[in-house]
Amino acid sequence: GEIVAMMGRNGAGKSTLLRSMVGLASVADGKVRVEGQDPSQLSPTELIRCVGLVPQEAGDLLWSDEVSKECQAADKDSNSAAGSSWALFERLTPGVDPATHPRDLSEGQRLALALAVTLVSSAPVLLLDEPTRGLDYPTKTRLIALLRDHAASGGCVVLATHDVELVAEVATRTVVLADGEIVADGVTSDIVVGSPQFAPQIAKVLAPLPWLTVTDVIAALPEAG
């Protein structure tokens, strides 16, 4: 049910932590457990039903020469009903020709396709590395709705991002990393309101009030009135 944002400067360890959660990065110390299991010990089939990662380079997940084939392969791999991946893709970026080669998609459309083929498995844990890079505002809004739906259904989302506005809109909890260490961890409003680096514009203007978005301000106005 949580949407957790990981923030920090480049090199803080955000991407490495996400990669370790799908068994792609070796662990020098400590343990990684996802759904109670060591992801590095799971078979590919077991892994995609447990946790899904959309990396910074969304194209790394795409291998087919048509968007439709990419979606069909994801449906088959995840034992999902035919058309499930395409429905998710259409929800994020409607109007794309199914015969389009993934390399001919815009950066935002490639990201949407990678999200669709990852989400279709209904893995309870979803990991996203810079998920709004290249997205326009309408697609970003649809992504936020999709992430909220995933959390509302009992899933978990972990975002590694520099997008402070995304964090303000969707994150229930924020963790700040520096040099591989956690330096702050708590409710998003508590973490970002007092931070010039991580605060969204609304928080910067209205600090120290605990409002992060325009929606927060509108909701609070009757109370303040």
N, C-alpha and C positions, 0 to 999 in steps of 0.2 A: 503493500500500500504506500510505500514511500517513493518520492522522487528526490534523489540525492544529487546535489551538484558538487563536483570537485573543482576547486579553483586554485590558482597559483601561477607563478611565472613559468615561462617556457623552461623545461628542464627540471621542474619540481618533482616529477615522477608520476604525473597523472596517467599518461598513456601506458607507461610500464605497468602500473597497477592494473589497469583494465586488461592489458594483454595477459597478465599473470592469472587473471580470473577466467580465462579461457584456455589456459595451459600453453600459451605462446611465448611466455617469458619465464625463464627459470627463476626459482626463488632461492636466494643466497641464504636467507635466514627467516625463520618463522614458518607459518603454514598458511595456505590459501584453501578455503572451503566454500563451495557454492552449493546451496541446497544440501549441505552436510557432506559433500563429496569433494575429492581432490580432482579438479578439472583436467589436470595433466594425465590422469589415469583413466579417463573416460574414452570410450570409442566415439568416432565422429557422430554416429547416430544418437548415442546417449547424450553427447554434449549439446547438440542443437536442440534437444528437448529440455535441456536444463538452463542453458544460458546462451545468449546471442550477442555478438559484438559487431557494431558497425564502425570500422576504423576511420581515421581522418581521410584516407584515400579510398573513397567508396568503390572506385573501379576495381580495387583488389578483390572484391567479392563477385565480380561479374565476368563470366567466361563465354557466354553464348553470343551469337552474331545477330540476335534479334531480341527485343524486349520481351516479346511473347514467349520465346523459348526459355528465357531466363526465368520467367514466372512459372512456366510449366515444370521446369526442373525443380524449382523450389517446392512446388506443390507435391511433387512425387517424393522428394527427399524427406519431407515432413509429414507424409501421409495425410495431407490436407485435401479437401475437396477441390476438384478442378475449378480454376478461376479464382481461387482464394487470394493468391499473390497479386493477380491483376486487379482485383477489387481494392486491395490496399493501396496499390500504386495509383489507381484512378482516384482514390480518395485524396491522395496527396497532390497529385499533378494530373488533373483531368485533361483529356484531349490529345494525348500522345499516340501516334500511329504505332500499333503493335509490332509492325515490321521494322521499326527503326533500330539501327545498330546502337548498342549502349554507348559506344564511343562518340556517336553523333548527338547524344543528349547534352543538354546544358549541365553545368556542374551541379546545380540544384536538382535537376531531374535524375541524374545518376545517383545522387544521395537518396532521393525518394525511392528509386528502384532498389537500392541496397537495403533501405529500411524495410521495404515491402517483403523482400525475400528472406529477411531475418525475422521479422515479426510474425510471418505466417506460421512458424512452428509453435507459436504460443508458449515459448519458453518463459518461465516465470521471472527470470532475471534478464533484463535488457541493458546492455552497456553501449553508450554512444560517445564517440570521441569527436568533439567539435561538430555537433549535429546540425548547426544552422549555417555553416559556411556555404555560401553560394545560394542560399534560399532567399526568395523574395518574401515580402510581408504576408501575402495571402497563404503561401505554402507554409511559412513559419507558423501562422495561426492554426492551420490544419494539423501541423505536427504537434503543437501544444495540445490540441484536443485529443489527438491519438494517444499521446503519452498519459494524459489524465485518465483516459478510458482504460489503459493498461493497468495503471495503479489502482483505479477504482475496482477492477476485477480481481484484485489481490496480488498483482505482479509488482515487481520492484524495478525502478529505473535508476541507473547511475549515469550521470552526464559529466564528462570532462569538458569544460568550456571556458572561454574568455568572454562569452556573451552575457554581460551582466543583466541585460533586459530579459533574456530568456530565464535566467536564474530567478529574477524577481517575479516573473509570471508564473513559473511552474514548480520551482523547487520547494519542497517542504523542509528540507534540511540541507545545510551547506558545510562542506569540509574544505579547509584551506590547507594546502600542502606547501612545504618549502624544503628543498634538498632531501626529499624522501620522507620527511617527518610531518606529522599532523600538528599544525600550529593553532588551529581553531576548528571547532566542531559544535554545531548547534542549530537551533531554529534559524531559518534563513534571515528573517528580519533582525534577529539579534546579531548575526555575524556581519551583515553587509551595511547596516544603517550607519555605523560609525567609521566605515572604511572608505577613504577617498578613492582607493584603487578598485574596489569591488562593488561600490554602491551604484545603483541605476540613477538616472537623472532625477526622478521624482524624489528619491531619498536624499540626494545631494541638496536639492532645493528646500526640502521640508524637514531635514534633520534638526533635532533629534527625534521627531515624531516617527513612529514605526510604520510608515507607509511607503510601499515600494513601487506601486503602479497607480495609474490613473483610476483603475477600478477600485483600488483600496481607498483612494481619496473620495470618490463619489459615494462609496458605501458609508464612509465616516461622516460625511457632511450633515446628514440629518441629526446624528448624535451630537455633533459639534454645535449645530444651529441653536 
